[in-house]
Structures are given as structure tokens and as C-alpha cells.
Amino acid sequence: MLDFEKLKTKSKLSSDSNVWYQIPEWYAGTWKTESRTQYFEQDLVSGAKSFSDESHVNINQNTHGQLKDNQGNIWSICRENYTSTVKADNNLTVVALIRHSEPVFISNERIVVVALETIVSIEDAGSVIQTAVQREEINTLVPEGKHLLNGDVSIKIFDAEGRPIHLGKSRFLETKIAEFVPVDRLDGKDLHALFKAFLLTRSEPKSDSSI
């Protein structure tokens, strides 16, 4: 049986991970989502597909960007093994145990982020775990003005053997609720020290393999 109290304490930076990525200024800050509208789903075992326009409660909040470099560029650290909590339909709290999350495409027009997660659904009354599944989530975010993002998410669910069994696609909006603020510490880690070490590795000259 999964221990919910242990799950809630797993939001730690990976001990050996120190990877940072530069993000567009429009993406930096704190964003809030209120709902998602599912427009497609497919049973990957039978192949059956369905199209709909069903809105679901999906209250979530995310902060992007922790520090700036000397040129004013904003950077985020790549986190592993942390939790994100979502309030959903039917008095459920959904806890995402995010094993790995990183952008696979970044431009001034959009950003694409892939996350590998264990999703735990918990009944609010009594913290009873209802389901636990493995999934891959691909989010595409496009800015609409200064304080709004258009989002599209593709979610693939896997069975206990790692076989994909379900695919769902949804649209959502994210509203900026706070501007970027530098973060000194995260999960007990000194981000300034980690960022400095990361920048030093980027500035080190590459060895000449011919020598």
C-alpha cells in the first residue's frame, strides 16, 4: 500500500542533478490553471477513439524560473522526484509524483515540456488512495498576451508492465498570478551555489580529443 505521508515529502531536488535551462521572459512567474477541456481520448489496447468537449476541474499552480544570469536571462533548474498537487472533480486531490520534467523545445513562440509521473488520486475525506498510475505528460504552452497561456496537453497512461493503455488530449488556459521573483533556496538547496557551478561547467573549454 502507498504511504501518502511519505509521498507528500518527496519534493526534493535530485541529489546529483544540476541541469538548468533558459526560459523566455513570458514564461517566467507563477501561473494558475482552473480547468481542462478534454477533446480526444483513445483506448490504446482496443484502438477505440472518442471526441468530446468535456470540461473538468483542474486547479493547479506552477512557478517557472528561479534565477537570472548577468545578462538578465531567466533560468529554471531541472527538478526530479518532486510532487505537484491538483484539485480535481468529485472531491479528489490528485498528487503527481514527478520523476523527471524538462522542456524538449523552447522558443519565443512556445515551449514544450515532457514529464514522467506517478499519479495518485486521493479522496479528500480521509486521504484514501483511489488509484495510482504511471503516465507521460506532454504540455505545449503558447503565450496570449502578457498574462495568459494557451495550453494543450497529451497524456499517455501505462499499465504495471509499462505498456501504453490510454491516450487523452486536453486544452487549458493558464493565468499569471505573480511575476518572476528570484528564488534563493528550493527544497533546502542553495540555488545560487548550484547555478554558479552550472555556469562554470558551461564556460569550461572543451578538451581537444586529438591531443
C-alpha positions as CSV (number, residue, x, y, z in Angstrom):
1,M,0.0,0.0,0.0
2,L,1.2,3.5,-0.9
3,D,2.1,5.7,2.1
4,F,0.5,9.1,1.5
5,E,2.6,10.9,4.1
6,K,5.8,9.7,2.5
7,L,4.5,10.7,-0.9
8,K,4.0,14.3,0.3
9,T,7.6,14.6,1.5
10,K,9.2,13.5,-1.8
11,S,9.5,17.0,-3.3
12,K,13.3,17.1,-3.2
13,L,15.9,18.1,-5.8
14,S,17.7,15.1,-7.2
15,S,21.0,14.9,-5.2
16,D,23.2,14.6,-8.3
17,S,21.2,16.7,-10.7
18,N,22.3,20.2,-11.6
19,V,20.8,21.0,-15.0
20,W,19.4,24.4,-15.8
21,Y,17.6,25.7,-18.9
22,Q,17.0,29.2,-20.1
23,I,13.3,30.2,-20.4
24,P,11.5,33.0,-22.3
25,E,10.6,36.0,-20.2
26,W,6.9,35.5,-20.9
27,Y,7.1,32.0,-19.3
28,A,8.7,33.2,-16.0
29,G,6.5,33.7,-13.0
30,T,3.7,31.9,-11.2
31,W,0.7,30.5,-13.2
32,K,-2.6,29.1,-12.2
33,T,-5.0,26.7,-14.0
34,E,-8.7,26.3,-13.1
35,S,-9.9,23.6,-15.5
36,R,-9.1,21.4,-18.5
37,T,-11.3,20.6,-21.5
38,Q,-10.7,17.1,-22.9
39,Y,-11.3,16.9,-26.6
40,F,-9.9,13.5,-27.5
41,E,-9.2,10.1,-26.0
42,Q,-8.2,6.7,-27.2
43,D,-8.1,3.2,-25.7
44,L,-4.6,2.1,-26.9
45,V,-5.5,-1.6,-26.4
46,S,-8.6,-1.8,-28.5
47,G,-7.9,1.3,-30.6
48,A,-11.3,2.8,-29.9
49,K,-11.4,6.6,-30.2
50,S,-13.8,9.3,-28.9
51,F,-14.1,13.0,-29.4
52,S,-15.8,15.3,-26.9
53,D,-15.6,18.7,-25.3
54,E,-15.8,17.9,-21.6
55,S,-14.5,20.4,-19.0
56,H,-13.1,19.2,-15.7
57,V,-12.0,20.9,-12.6
58,N,-8.2,21.0,-12.6
59,I,-6.9,23.6,-10.1
60,N,-3.1,23.7,-10.2
61,Q,-0.3,26.3,-9.7
62,N,3.2,26.3,-11.1
63,T,6.2,28.6,-10.8
64,H,8.8,28.8,-13.6
65,G,12.2,30.5,-13.4
66,Q,14.4,30.7,-10.3
67,L,17.4,32.9,-11.1
68,K,18.9,35.4,-13.6
69,D,22.3,35.4,-15.1
70,N,24.5,38.5,-15.6
71,Q,22.8,39.3,-18.9
72,G,19.3,39.2,-17.3
73,N,18.3,35.9,-18.8
74,I,16.0,33.8,-16.7
75,W,16.8,30.2,-15.8
76,S,15.0,27.2,-14.3
77,I,16.5,24.2,-12.6
78,C,15.5,20.8,-13.9
79,R,13.9,19.1,-10.9
80,E,13.4,15.4,-10.3
81,N,11.4,13.4,-7.8
82,Y,9.0,16.1,-6.6
83,T,5.3,16.5,-6.1
84,S,2.6,18.7,-7.6
85,T,-0.9,18.7,-6.2
86,V,-4.1,19.3,-8.2
87,K,-7.7,19.7,-7.0
88,A,-10.0,17.7,-9.4
89,D,-13.6,16.7,-9.9
90,N,-15.5,14.5,-7.4
91,N,-13.7,15.8,-4.3
92,L,-10.5,14.2,-5.4
93,T,-7.0,15.5,-4.8
94,V,-4.5,14.3,-7.5
95,V,-0.9,14.1,-6.4
96,A,1.7,13.9,-9.3
97,L,5.0,12.4,-8.2
98,I,7.1,13.8,-10.9
99,R,10.1,11.7,-11.5
100,H,11.5,13.9,-14.3
101,S,10.4,17.0,-16.1
102,E,12.2,19.1,-18.7
103,P,11.5,21.2,-21.8
104,V,12.1,19.5,-25.1
105,F,11.5,22.6,-27.2
106,I,11.9,26.3,-26.2
107,S,11.3,29.4,-28.4
108,N,9.9,32.9,-28.2
109,E,6.6,31.5,-29.5
110,R,6.1,28.3,-27.5
111,I,7.5,25.9,-25.0
112,V,7.0,22.1,-24.9
113,V,7.6,20.3,-21.6
114,V,7.7,16.5,-21.0
115,A,7.1,15.0,-17.6
116,L,7.2,11.3,-16.4
117,E,4.9,10.9,-13.4
118,T,3.2,8.6,-11.0
119,I,-0.3,9.9,-10.4
120,V,-2.1,9.2,-7.2
121,S,-5.8,10.1,-6.8
122,I,-6.9,10.7,-3.2
123,E,-10.4,11.1,-1.8
124,D,-10.4,14.3,0.2
125,A,-12.4,12.9,3.0
126,G,-9.9,10.7,4.8
127,S,-6.9,10.7,2.4
128,V,-7.9,7.3,0.9
129,I,-5.9,6.5,-2.1
130,Q,-8.2,5.6,-5.0
131,T,-5.9,4.9,-7.9
132,A,-2.2,5.1,-8.8
133,V,-1.0,5.1,-12.4
134,Q,2.2,5.8,-14.4
135,R,1.9,8.4,-17.2
136,E,3.8,10.6,-19.6
137,E,2.5,14.2,-20.0
138,I,3.5,16.5,-22.9
139,N,2.5,20.1,-22.4
140,T,2.6,22.7,-25.1
141,L,2.3,26.3,-24.0
142,V,1.8,29.4,-26.2
143,P,1.6,33.0,-24.8
144,E,-1.5,35.0,-25.4
145,G,-0.6,38.5,-24.3
146,K,1.4,39.1,-21.0
147,H,-0.7,37.2,-18.5
148,L,-2.3,34.3,-20.4
149,L,-1.0,31.0,-21.8
150,N,-2.9,28.7,-24.1
151,G,-2.1,25.1,-23.2
152,D,-2.5,21.8,-24.9
153,V,-1.6,18.6,-23.1
154,S,-1.3,15.0,-24.3
155,I,-1.4,12.3,-21.5
156,K,-0.4,8.7,-22.1
157,I,-1.1,6.2,-19.3
158,F,0.8,2.9,-18.9
159,D,0.0,-0.3,-17.1
160,A,2.1,-2.0,-14.5
161,E,4.3,-3.6,-17.2
162,G,4.9,-0.3,-18.9
163,R,2.6,-0.8,-21.8
164,P,0.7,2.3,-23.0
165,I,-3.1,1.7,-22.5
166,H,-4.8,5.1,-22.8
167,L,-4.2,8.5,-24.5
168,G,-6.0,11.7,-23.7
169,K,-5.7,15.2,-25.0
170,S,-7.0,18.4,-23.4
171,R,-6.9,22.2,-23.8
172,F,-6.5,24.6,-20.9
173,L,-5.6,28.2,-20.0
174,E,-3.0,29.4,-17.5
175,T,-3.3,32.8,-15.9
176,K,-0.2,34.6,-14.5
177,I,-0.8,35.4,-10.8
178,A,2.7,36.6,-9.9
179,E,5.7,38.0,-11.8
180,F,9.1,36.4,-11.7
181,V,10.9,36.6,-8.3
182,P,14.4,35.2,-7.8
183,V,14.5,32.1,-5.5
184,D,17.4,31.7,-3.2
185,R,16.7,28.2,-1.9
186,L,14.5,25.3,-3.1
187,D,13.9,22.1,-1.1
188,G,16.7,23.1,1.2
189,K,19.2,23.6,-1.6
190,D,21.3,26.7,-2.2
191,L,20.3,27.6,-5.8
192,H,22.9,30.4,-6.1
193,A,25.7,27.8,-5.5
194,L,24.1,25.3,-7.9
195,F,23.6,27.9,-10.6
196,K,27.2,29.2,-10.3
197,A,28.5,25.6,-10.6
198,F,26.3,25.0,-13.7
199,L,27.5,28.2,-15.4
200,L,31.1,27.3,-14.7
201,T,30.7,23.9,-16.4
202,R,29.3,25.7,-19.4
203,S,32.2,28.1,-19.6
204,E,34.9,25.4,-19.3
205,P,36.8,24.9,-22.6
206,K,36.2,21.5,-24.2
207,S,39.2,19.2,-24.4
208,D,40.8,18.5,-27.8
209,S,40.4,14.8,-28.4
210,S,43.3,15.0,-30.9
211,I,45.8,15.8,-28.2
